[in-house]
Amino acid sequence: MNARTEPSPAAPSATARPPLVRELLLVAGFFLVYKFGRQLATGHTGEAFDNAHRVWDLERTLRLPGEGSVQSLLLHGDTFAHLANTYYATVHFPATAAFLVWLYLRRPAHYVWARRVLAALTGAALVVHLMFPLAPPRMLAATGLVDTARIYGPSVYGPPQTDHLSNQFAAMPSLHFGWALVLAVGLIVATRSRLRWLWLLHPLLTLLVIVGTANHYWLDAIMAGALLGLALAVIHLPHRTVTTAGRGQGRPVPAEEPVLVGAGR
């Protein structure tokens, strides 16, 4: 018997691609809410620096490796520092957008899951930003770190006093690292290539960049990972169980996988 593709007995809505206009409005609306929320956290300069000293001292108490050990690798030459700053400035949003677009087009069920995870992670991060303003290590003299973006360029931030587009006192958690980790996890679970685990290089490189450029502490990344873990525990991956003819038992397959019935007969 020739192989034939049968539709999944699962609910069709599980794999249906969400309406594009609705998704664009959802993403744009959430982005605007997040940007407005970050602005609410501005104006707490003194508290942000007090918290920075606490975080720095806690890291030393925990015997975490010094952020300076990573930055020293970048300062061996202007090229490394410039590349790290460029990665920090240009990869974060485009990579996340490309990830969501690819999932929307190729893995609709995983797209919905990833969008919910990103929204949960970002919303939780906003709450932390509001409750715990934190100056990045590049602003804290006690760290001995330099602002590589200001010295070697390119920089996405202006002076904190005149920067009305971003909240530079929202270092914890690091959404650069959190979003990179969502991208890696999402592509690992949505694809089957044996090389898919290499996507973990993206959050690893992002971690080295955010620490080496003195934009974040180690604890900023650890907090982002913890919040993502909570989001993943609550928002479950899309899956369905179908029965392959001739075997008499179900097996879980991704929502986009066609079921071949009667193959090999």
N, C-alpha and C positions, 0 to 999 in steps of 0.2 A: 504494500500500500504506500502511495506517495505521501510524503509529509504535507500536512496542511496546517495552517495557522488558524486557531480558534480564539475568539475573544475571551478575555478573562471572565470567569463567573463573578468576580468581585464587582463592587459597585462602580459604574462607569465614572462617577464623579471623582473617584480616587485618583484617576490618571488624566482627567480633563485639564487642559491648559486654562488657567484663569484668564478672564478678560483683560486685554492689554491696558486699556484706558484705566480700568479700576486699579490695576497694579501700579501704573505710573502715578496715579493720584495718591495711593497709599504710601508709596515710597517717598514721594515729594512731601506729603503731609507730615510723615514721621520725621523727615530730615529737618523741616522747618520747626517742628516742635522741639527737636533735640537742640538745634542751634539757639532757639529762644531760651530754652532751659539752661544751656551753658552760660548765656549772658546773665542769667539771674545769679550765677555763682561768682560773678566778678565783684571787685570792690572789697575783697577780704584778704588784702595783701598781707597784713600782719599775721593773721591766722594761718595763711598758706605757708609762710616762712617758719612759723612755729612748728607746724606739722612736718615740714621738710626736715627740720632738725631732729624731730622725733623718729621719723622714718630712717634717716641716716644712722642715728644711734642704734635703732633696733636692728638694722642690718649688720652692724658691727657686733652687736650682742649675739646675733644668730650666726656669726662668723660666715656670712655670705661673702663670696669673692668681691673684691672692690671693683666698682665700675671703671676705675682708672686703668685696670689691667686690660680692659677691652679697648678703651680709648687710646691707650698707648700704641696699640697696633695700627690704628688709623693715622696717628701722628707721625709715622715713619716717612710719610711723603704727602704732598698736597693732593696727589691723585686719589689715594684711598679715602681721605676725608671728603673730598669733593664727590666721589662716587657714593659714599654713604649718605651724604646730605641729599644728593639727587634721588636716591632710592627712597629716602624718608619723605621727600616732597612730592614725588610723582607716582609712586606705585600704589599707595594705600587705597585711594578712591577708585582709580581705573581698574585695578585688579579685582576689587570687590564687585564693581559694576559688571565687568566682563564675566565673572563667575556667576552672577545672578542671571545675566542674559543667556549664557550657555545652558544653565539649568532650566530656564524658562522654555527654551527652544527644544532641548533634548531630553530633559528629565523633569517634566512638570510637577510630579508628586514630590520629588526631592527639592524642587524650587520652593514650593509652599513651605516645606519643612525648614529650609535654610532661611527663608525670609522671616519665619517666626522666631527662629533661633537668634538671628541677627537683631531683630526687634527686641527680644527679651534681654539679650546681652547689653544692647545699647541703652535700653531703658533703665536697667539696673545700674549701669555705669553712670548715667545721669544722676541718679539718686546719690551715689557715692560722691560724685563731683560736688553736689550741693551740700552734702553733709560734711565732707572732708576736703576742703580746698587744699591744694598741695602745689608748692613751687617746684619746678623741675630741678634736677641737680645742676644744670648749667647756670642757674641763678644763685645757687647756694655756695658761698665762698668756702665753707668748711669742707666741701668735697674736693677742692683742688682741681676740678674739671674745667675745661674751657668750652665755650659755645662754638663748636666747629662750624655751624651754619653761618654764624656772623663773621668768622675769620676766613673761612675757605669758600663759603657759598655752595649752592644757593640756599637762601633762607625763606621760609614760609611765614615767619613771624616778624612783626615790627616791634618797636619798644612797647612794653606792656601798658604803659600809660596812654598810648595813642592807638593801640591795636583794638579796634572795635569789631573785628570780624571773628575773632577767636578768643577763647578763655585760656590763657596760658597757665592758669593756676588749677588746671584740671588734669593733673598728671596721673592720678590713680583712679581707676585702673587704666592701663594703656589699651585704647581701642585699636591702635596700630597692630599690636600683638594679638588682641582678641579677635579682630576681624580676619587677620592672616590665619589664625588657628581654625576659625570656622571654614575658611576657604579650603584649607588642607583636609580637614575632616570631611567636609562635604564632597570633595572630589574623590576622596578615598572610598567613601561608601557608595557613591553614585556610579563608579566605573569599576572595571574588572581587570584592567591591565596589571601585569605583574610589576610594572614600574610605578604604579600609582602611589606607592609609599614615598616616592621621591618628592611628592608635594609637601611633605613635612619640612623640606629644605626652606620653603617660603617663610613659615613662622620662625624657623631657626635663624635665618638670615635677618628677618625683621627684628628679632630679639637682639641680635648683635648690633644692629644699626641703631635702634632706639637707645640702647645703653651706651654704645660707643660715641654717639653724638651728644650725650648728656641730656637727652630729652626725657629720659625715664630712669627710674630706679628698678632694680631687680624685683622689688616687691610690687611695683606697678604691673609687671607681667604676671607675677604669681597671683595677684588679685584677679586679673582678667581671666586667667585659666580657671580659677575657682568659680567665678561667676558663670563661665561657659559650662563647666561641669554641672552646675545646678540647672542651667537651662537644658542641657542634654538629658538630664535625669527626668525632667518634666515633659519635654517635647520629644516624643518618640519618633524614631525613623519610620518612614512609610514602608509598609510591607503588606503582602497578602499571601495567602496559602491557596494553591490550586492543586488539583489532582491530575497527574499525568496518566493518561490511559495506559492500561496494561500493568501498572504498578500497584494500584489500589491504595495509595497513600499520598498524603499531601506533602508538598515541600514549599518552603518560602522562596519566592523569587521577587526581584524588584518589580515595581508596578509597570515599568515600560517593557519588560521582557515578554515577547510573544511565546506562547506555549505550543510546542510542536507535538502533535498527537499522531501516533502511529508511525513515527519515524523508524526506519530500519525493518519494517515488516514486508 
